[in-house]
Amino acid sequence: RARVTFTVTHCIMTAKQLRNCLICSASITECRLGIDSCRACVVFYKRICGNNRIPTECLRGDVKCFENGAITSCRKCRYARFSQALKDADSNENEDEECRMREAEAVNEPRDSIDVGEARRIDEIRRATFIDHNTFLNDQPSCSTTPMLDRVRRSYSVMCQTRKSGENGTKPASFHLTSSDYEGTKIRFVPCTYSMFIANDRIFQSSVWDFARMTFPDFPKLSSESKELCINVSCGLVHIVDAMYRLNHYFPNNSDKLFASYTTTVDDDSIGSFLDDCTDVMSKQSAVNALKENMQRTKEMNRDVYQRVMPDDVEITALLGLAFWNNGAAYVNDELSAAVQNNRRAIIRELEEVYKIRAMPDYAIRLGELFGVLDTMEVVFTCGSYNAYQGERHTLPTRR
């Protein structure tokens, strides 16, 4: 019996050892991204997808580097081979058409059907390339065709790090901070209160100042008045883009949850206690009702529109830049108007370059969808600000 057990185990281990990476032929014991691929090749492919800098030059010049051997240092051929392996895997999958249609309806894809295997791989890559408070630690490209989008990505990550660390100090005294909280390996989201909101909002505004100085070379050159006005006009929209992006990552199936700050949330259950530590509210019930109205508008408009379009990480960096240099800032004064035009033009130009690299046949439609998302967010923000102004004596937060 022991001999039989050993034989079966040996056969299983041998079978695993005989598998090879479809890209570089390295020995592997498990598949990744739905195909037989080694960890090194998967990391290479994810990094290319995350940075959206697809290699364009072949070392040999004929895109046939793999004909001389399974291992090659040519980035273009390695990426092409991985992409082909994914396509071959897709063609071999025999997914049920009804299942594909249900999946397409669930994610609101504009296509008539969707490949479930491809959707899963896209979701896995999307989560692997998610921009958070640790992204800025990654190596930065020495050369790039999208320098501004790269700066937005890195500066946004630094902004997340600032908010994560700062908000650790605004937690209640009863909240025990662990090493995971300090390192940021696992964020514990807590219900927000009014006093926490005020402190966290100041941290956020300070981080947006740093974000602007790190990202846009012309921002430090603006007059002090223009810089302050720009931050005041832009903070709300930047927060909305950030919140929608992070909500879809951390709470994709919870439509009631909203971010009040980087580590705090509000929902229908916790909103009633939000103002418990606020002494300035003359009518608590009226204030809570106004907050619920703003929350409902955010859910119905911002989140629904965002999930229909589902911007990827590169598009999010573009939306963050466009949110900072929004239309409202352009109307403040001539100095800001020129800065808004120059920066928005540069962001759109680099995003178009990304779409060309991806070989998108008609990226104008996609650009229109992204601007639709941004316009919806601006409308929601404007309505929330107006309602807050009408009920100013309730001292309601205006940007959430």
Sequence and secondary structure as in RCSB ss.txt:
>XXXX:A:sequence
RARVTFTVTHCIMTAKQLRNCLICSASITECRLGIDSCRACVVFYKRICGNNRIPTECLRGDVKCFENGAITSCR
KCRYARFSQALKDADSNENEDEECRMREAEAVNEPRDSIDVGEARRIDEIRRATFIDHNTFLNDQPSCSTTPMLD
RVRRSYSVMCQTRKSGENGTKPASFHLTSSDYEGTKIRFVPCTYSMFIANDRIFQSSVWDFARMTFPDFPKLSSE
SKELCINVSCGLVHIVDAMYRLNHYFPNNSDKLFASYTTTVDDDSIGSFLDDCTDVMSKQSAVNALKENMQRTKE
MNRDVYQRVMPDDVEITALLGLAFWNNGAAYVNDELSAAVQNNRRAIIRELEEVYKIRAMPDYAIRLGELFGVLD
TMEVVFTCGSYNAYQGERHTLPTRR
>XXXX:A:secstr
 HHHHHHHHHHHHHHHHT B TTT  B SS BTTBS  HHHHHHHHHHHHHT      SSSSS GGGG S    H
HHHHHHHHHHHHHHHHH    HHHHHHHHHHHT SSS   HHHHHHHHHHHHHT   TTGGGS   SS S HHHH
HHHHHHHHHHHHHHHHHHTTS TTS   HHHHHTSS   EE  HHHHHHHHHHHHHHHHHHHHHH TTSTTS HH
HHHHHHHHHHHHHHHHHHHHHHHHH TT TT EESSSSEEE TTTGGGTTTT S  S HHHHHHHHHHHHHHIII
IIIHHHHHH   HHHHHHHHHHHHT HHHHTT HHHHHHHHHHHHHHHHHHHHHHHHTT TTHHHHHHHHHHHHH
HHHHHHHHHHHHHHHTGGG   S  
